Amino acid sequence: MVIEQIYTGCLAQGAYYIESEGEAAVIDPLRETEPYIRRANKNNAKIKYVFETHFHADFVSGHLDLSNKTEAAIIYGPTAKPDFKAIIAEDGQVFSLGKITITVIHTPGHTMESSCFLLKDENGKAIALFSGDTLFIGDVGRPDLAQKVNADLTQDKLAGHLFESIHNKILPLDDDIVVYPAHGAGSACGKNMSKETTDTLGNQKKVNYALQPMSKEEFIKSVTTGLVTPPYYFPMNVLMNIQGSESIDKILAKGQHALSPDAFETAANETGALVLDTRDPQIFAKGFIHNSINIGIDGNFAPWVGALIPDIKQEILLITDEGREAEVVTRLARVGYDNTIGYLKGGFEAWKNSGKETDSIISISANEMADKMQQGKINIVDVRKKSEFDSEHIIDAENTPLDFINDSMLQLDKNKTYYVHCAGGYRSIIFNSILRARGYDNLIDIKGGFKAIKESGRFQISDYASPTTQL
């Protein structure tokens, strides 16, 4: 028997490959299917099933492509209503895979169709629980997402269902079962997830706040405290997972269309496409195409794309490091941004060498900002999440979280100079690039972010308060 977690750090997402006696199953696959097919081919195994724990909100699943390429059956738990052929399993239904079995456990709460999958070995002993977004390491799934696609649900109603699922379906299971969740720390599908990506159920019963003895009312209050508005793209990804989506192969072919600087400029002007630069933030700051925005591919790229580009159908033109075009198109497609129409051949260097106009962002050190403060009051903007800011921040800094840059627009004066920082420098360049494209010319980035600010020892920092949520 083989159990492999295929973890994708950008989305903090765990897919699973399970194999026994030449038969394989994949649980919650990402959109690109080739890694799962290659894994099965390595052992001359046939993918028999694609299990989906629920209709995902934070990524577009590869279930349809994988099924089409392997003839594997797609399986959902009770109450799921996909717009394509799938097995809608009953609670407790058992599926055989070689010498092992996988039992469907309906666990509504995160969503109403949410289900866990219990794996038993050839002797009938339960050894693993693939818990989807029902149970995380250190947390449970947030109960406010399904209401975005079902107005009859409220987060309190969903939290109540989740309480029943946890107490009636999961806590009675054996302590030595290994929990394999769909996400870890960094995902917006939970608020307090551990960096660990597996654990025993017995240990989770001891350390997970949501599994401790409490009344249903206490549980509802506990799991709904600290939630914030989910990213804009979540409801749209849910619909794509319900209705079906275009093959990743077609999206890759369309997106990898090389354009000369002249053709790139013409496309940007004629289509209204967003110009997305995915280079390292500090490299971007030194020079970039006017009105382009930066979301670095080596950070939490896909979630930030989803949070910051409101229209999932937006046409996109790419500037990437050479050789990474396919990677960027793939990672955009993971969260449903399927309309990449081309990339700048030769990257930013080709644009610069053609003599076309460029822009830049001033970036200074924490010590240089401290020197500015000694000359008089300056305006400091902290773009970290509210939970980070509440934990500790520069006294008198203004918190304007990057997550909601499209919401509050913005209590900043275009005629004033602002010194902008995040935790380490990734998010502040995103923030600066977006606002610069909107006409804010007086933004100065702080290299190294709050980490460098604290290490300098030259700023008055608020007393540390332990955060209650990671959202």
Secondary structure, DSSP 8 states (H G I E B T S, - for coil): -EEEEEEETTTTEEEEEEEETTEEEEES--S--HHHHHHHHHTT-EEEEEE-SS--SSS---HHHHHHHH--EEEE-TT---SS--EE--TT-EEEETTEEEEEEE-TTSSTT-EEEEEE-TTS-EEEEEEETTEETTEE--TTSGGGT-TT--HHHHHHHHHHHIIIIITTS-TT-EEEESB-TT-TT-SS--S---EEHHHHHHH-GGGSS--HHHHHHHHHTT-----TTHHHHHHHHHH----HHHHHHHH--EE-HHHHHHHHHHH--EEEE-S-HHHHHHSB-TT-EE--TTSSHHHHHHHH---TT--EEEE--TT-HHHHHHHHHTTT---EEEEETTHHHHHHHTT---B--EEE-HHHHHHHHHTS--EEEE-S-HHHHHHS-BTT-EE--GGGTTTS-----TTS-EEEE-SSSHHHHHHHHHHHHTT---EEEETTHHHHHHHHT-S-B------S---
